[in-house]
Amino acid sequence: MNQPYTNININPNKKKIGRYIVWGIVGLFAILVFFSSFYTIRSTERGVLATFGKMSDEVIGDGLHMKIPFIQTIKRVNVQQKKFDGKENSYTKDVQTSEVEYTINYDLVRENVSKLMKNVGDDYHNRIVVPFIRSAMKQSFGNFAATEIVENRDAVRREIEISLREVLDSNYFMNVQFQITNIDFDDDFETAIKEKQVAEQNALKAKNVTIQVEEQAKQTKIKAQAEAEAMSIKAAALESNPKLVNYEAVQKWDGKMPQYMLGNSVPFIDLK
């Protein structure tokens, strides 16, 4: 009985191609592993290394570093100064409602970035900073009447900033700076404030006019007193020395002889 013919020969070229493919995959994997072992941290960042998702307490500075590929991952945290804008509603001491727009700047404590990420996470501003801002603003605005806030807004700002520094300048944050950019009170209250300011300006104008009139009257009185005193001195001098009368007349004479004279006397000339 004849056995079927079976061709078990394999093309040598196909074997080589298979080996090349395998070695190529191995090579690509090696390259991937090699480059995955290195990472860089910029000067504006700090790194936190995590092993199987668990973050380390170590904070990694800028530069070139190594890690275990596929096992360790690096989290980069921007440590440049933070700036956030916000808006809060607050009540004043005299129960006036206000909508306050603000800006806050702060820095992260770089050596504690890992603790911040582990305990709070990326959303640290909304989870920590905003609640403290809300609390500080409500407390500070409650210490001032609305008119006091309008007249001295910086005093309220300073009080809020001091309060925020007391609670934030510790483990995670530093260099806190707080600015109030706008305060929007109830429309009726703002109208009353404008009317008050107009009234004060009009009163100031009237006061200035009064002061000006009083000063003019004072100057007129002084001038009259000076003229009266001068006349009194002059009259006394003429009375004590009659020749001064002729002297005064000579000072005022224009040098022309009068056309009509009574008697034979020539005025202003005393031959004795």
TAJOLIN-V901663 format. One record per residue. RES is the residue in one small letter. SS is DSSP state (H for helix, E for strand, - for the rest). D_CENTER is the distance of its C-alpha to the mean C-alpha in Angstrom with 2 decimals. Layout:
RES_SS_D_CENTER + RES_SS_D_CENTER
This chain:
m_-_104.94 + n_-_102.47 + q_-_98.82 + p_-_95.98 + y_-_94.42 + t_-_90.77 + n_-_88.61 + i_-_86.42 + n_-_85.40 + i_-_81.63 + n_-_80.42 + p_H_79.15 + n_H_76.47 + k_H_74.87 + k_H_74.72 + k_H_72.93 + i_H_70.40 + g_H_69.73 + r_H_69.17 + y_H_66.81 + i_H_64.75 + v_H_64.59 + w_H_63.67 + g_H_61.05 + i_H_59.44 + v_H_59.61 + g_H_58.10 + l_H_55.19 + f_H_54.61 + a_H_54.72 + i_H_52.23 + l_H_49.93 + v_H_50.31 + f_H_49.72 + f_H_46.49 + s_H_45.29 + s_-_45.67 + f_E_42.88 + y_E_39.17 + t_E_36.18 + i_E_32.70 + r_-_30.02 + s_-_27.75 + t_-_24.75 + e_E_26.87 + r_E_28.83 + g_E_32.09 + v_E_33.87 + l_E_37.63 + a_E_39.52 + t_E_43.33 + f_-_44.88 + g_-_41.48 + k_E_40.96 + m_E_37.84 + s_E_38.28 + d_E_36.34 + e_E_36.06 + v_E_32.87 + i_E_33.89 + g_-_32.09 + d_-_32.01 + g_E_35.38 + l_E_38.68 + h_E_40.14 + m_E_43.16 + k_-_43.78 + i_-_46.82 + p_-_47.12 + f_-_47.26 + i_-_46.81 + q_E_43.41 + t_E_40.20 + i_E_36.87 + k_E_33.49 + r_E_30.59 + v_E_27.09 + n_E_24.08 + v_-_22.15 + q_-_19.33 + q_-_15.75 + k_E_15.20 + k_E_12.55 + f_E_13.42 + d_E_12.64 + g_E_14.57 + k_E_15.95 + e_E_17.78 + n_E_20.09 + s_E_20.30 + y_E_22.60 + t_-_21.88 + k_-_24.30 + d_-_26.37 + v_-_26.53 + q_-_24.35 + t_E_23.16 + s_E_19.58 + e_E_18.09 + v_E_14.50 + e_E_12.44 + y_E_9.81 + t_E_8.56 + i_E_9.84 + n_E_10.59 + y_E_13.75 + d_E_16.92 + l_E_20.49 + v_-_22.99 + r_H_25.29 + e_H_28.49 + n_H_28.20 + v_H_27.62 + s_H_31.27 + k_H_31.00 + l_H_27.96 + m_H_29.96 + k_H_33.12 + n_H_31.83 + v_-_29.09 + g_-_29.28 + d_-_27.07 + d_-_25.46 + y_H_23.83 + h_H_20.43 + n_H_22.18 + r_H_24.75 + i_H_22.77 + v_H_18.99 + v_H_18.98 + p_H_21.61 + f_H_19.79 + i_H_16.60 + r_H_19.03 + s_H_20.83 + a_H_17.96 + m_H_16.59 + k_H_20.19 + q_H_20.90 + s_H_17.97 + f_H_18.39 + g_-_22.06 + n_-_21.68 + f_-_20.47 + a_-_22.25 + a_H_20.70 + t_H_20.93 + e_H_19.22 + i_H_16.19 + v_H_16.21 + e_H_16.69 + n_-_14.29 + r_H_11.64 + d_H_9.58 + a_H_12.91 + v_H_13.08 + r_H_9.75 + r_H_11.06 + e_H_14.40 + i_H_13.53 + e_H_11.81 + i_H_14.95 + s_H_17.21 + l_H_16.02 + r_H_16.45 + e_H_19.86 + v_H_21.06 + l_H_19.51 + d_E_19.62 + s_-_23.34 + n_-_25.51 + y_-_23.41 + f_E_19.67 + m_E_17.72 + n_E_14.41 + v_E_12.61 + q_E_8.80 + f_E_7.83 + q_E_5.28 + i_E_7.50 + t_E_7.77 + n_E_11.24 + i_E_14.06 + d_E_17.56 + f_E_20.33 + d_-_24.04 + d_H_25.34 + d_H_27.75 + f_H_25.19 + e_H_22.89 + t_H_26.10 + a_H_27.00 + i_H_23.68 + k_H_24.19 + e_H_27.78 + k_H_26.87 + q_H_24.50 + v_H_27.34 + a_H_29.83 + e_H_27.84 + q_H_27.52 + n_H_31.25 + a_H_32.12 + l_H_30.23 + k_H_32.16 + a_H_35.39 + k_H_34.72 + n_H_34.13 + v_H_37.37 + t_H_39.21 + i_H_38.08 + q_H_39.17 + v_H_42.53 + e_H_43.08 + e_H_42.36 + q_H_44.78 + a_H_47.40 + k_H_46.94 + q_H_47.43 + t_H_50.49 + k_H_51.98 + i_H_51.52 + k_H_53.12 + a_H_56.03 + q_H_56.58 + a_H_56.65 + e_H_59.12 + a_H_61.29 + e_H_61.36 + a_H_62.32 + m_H_65.08 + s_H_66.36 + i_H_66.59 + k_H_68.30 + a_H_70.76 + a_H_71.65 + a_H_72.27 + l_H_74.52 + e_H_76.44 + s_H_77.15 + n_-_78.15 + p_-_79.89 + k_H_80.02 + l_H_76.31 + v_H_77.17 + n_H_79.15 + y_H_76.40 + e_H_73.85 + a_H_76.26 + v_H_76.87 + q_H_73.15 + k_H_72.98 + w_-_76.37 + d_-_76.21 + g_-_79.58 + k_-_81.71 + m_-_84.82 + p_-_85.07 + q_-_87.69 + y_-_88.99 + m_-_89.60 + l_-_91.37 + g_-_94.03 + n_-_94.51 + s_-_91.36 + v_-_88.79 + p_-_85.29 + f_-_83.07 + i_-_85.99 + d_-_87.45 + l_-_90.42 + k_-_90.94
